């Protein structure tokens, strides 16, 4: 699949409010170092958010260490 087709299938046609606000803030980024630091901050934020969400789900479902050990030995892929 060519890049343009992929982007047209995966990218939204319009930006939402949050995306527009981020673009406004990025207008003040002047060098690659700042951009790299911002990317790192966003990755850390999103990683923390996913971890908190997973922890909450695991607590609600009362998963234990034994369940994780069992999952490590299971084959979850579906055959084609």
N, C-alpha and C positions, 0 to 999 in steps of 0.2 A: 504494500500500500504506500502510495507516495505521501510525502510529508503534508502537502496542501490538503489532500483528501482527508488524511488523518486528523489534521487540525480542524477542518470544517465539521467533522463528525464528533469531535470531542470537546471543542470549545463552544461556550455559550455565544449566542449571537449578540446579546447585550450584557452589559456589566451591571451587577447589582450594587446597592448602596455601599456595602462594605468594600467591594472591589474598587469602587470609585474613590472612596476615602483613602484607601491604601495608595492608589495612584497619585492622589493629591500630595500625600506625605512624601512619596518617593521623588517628587519634583525637586525636593531639597537635597537629595543625595547627589554628591558631586564626584565621587571617585569609587573605584572598584572595592577598595578596602571597606568603605562604609556599607556598600551593597552586600559584601560578604558577611559583615557583622549583622546586618539586618536579617539576612537569610538564616544565619545561625540562631538568632533570637526567635524567629518564626518557627524554625524546626524544633527548638527546645520547647516553645510554648505548645505546639501541636502534639509533640511527643508526650508532654506532661498531661495534656488533655485526654489523649487516648489511654494513657496509663490509669488516670483517675476513673475514666469511664469503665475500663476493664475491671479494675479493682471493685468498683461498685457492683457490676454485674456478677462478679465471682462471689462477692459477699451475699448478694441477694439469692444466688443459686446454691450457696453453701458448698462450693467446690473445695476439695481438700487436696493435700499433696499427693495422696494415693491416686486420686483421679488423674492428676497431671502425669504421674508415672505410668499409668495405664495408657493414657493418650500417646505418650512418647513411643509406645510399642505398637500402636495401631497404624493401619494404612488407611489414610483418609482420601486418597485420590480416587476419582471415579474413572472407570475405563471408558475409552472413547467409543 
